[in-house]
Amino acid sequence: MDQAEKTTVCVLTARGMAAIASVALSGAEAPMILDKVFRAGKRSAAGSIRHGSVIDGDRMVDEVLVGCEGENEFVIHCHGNPLLVEQIVKLCQSNGATLTDAVRFAEEKHKARSQTLIEAEAGQAMQTCATLSGAKIISYQLTVGLLPLAQNWLNNFDAMSLQQLWAQCHQVLRKTGRARHFINRCRIVLIGPPNSGKSTLLNLLAGNDEVIVTDTAGTTRDWVKYHLPNRAVAGGYL
């Protein structure tokens, strides 16, 4: 079978514990594989969602929602436990699907749907984005950001000077650095001697008592991780 004709399975969401994970199943054999591993009502048309269970023989693996996103293209939305995700992926593999990663999956969708590479990469980045603000920034690239800018370069390349093109590329790269903090999430480490106020500062930033605070030095012996809530951010192109 040609590589392009293979039915693929791919985890779309980021690794690690989460409430929900998404597994894509795409290709000519996807409906047949889904019929073997998924129990629900009749197959739905594109754009619809079905509720049911992923099964392995007589054993239920997980209760899921399956979105039909196009002809021979499905996304299984399951619980986010990595062990469950791995079982679902391996179950699809055992029935004929080939494992791929999110980048290759986006490239195949780009080829199949005649998307621009920017559109394909934006779709893949949206799946693994760390914050809501980052997802908004990515979506702006398709309407008022990078995509229309690149299309303008192609349409007016002969009329643009090298200096104009360089200046616009430099601006894109400069804004990309700021956008990465929202797309991939920024990490800040609080370091200091015992009883210097690290736990107090963390609680203040979090707005909650995430860490016990006492007058005894060394109360917090293990490192503590906290995700600050998303903040609104004005959109622009990367």
Secondary structure, DSSP 8 states (H G I E B T S, - for coil): --GGG--EEEE-S-SS--SEEEEEEESTTHHHHHHHHEE-SS---TT-EEEEEEEETTEEEEEEEEEEEETTEEEEEEE--HHHHHHHHHHHHHTT-EE--HHHHHHHHHHHHT--HHHHHHHHHHHH-SSHHHHHHHHHTTTTSHHHHHHHHHHTGGGS-HHHHHHHHHHHHHHHHHHHIIIII-------STTSSHHHHHHHHHTS--S---SSTTS--S----------------
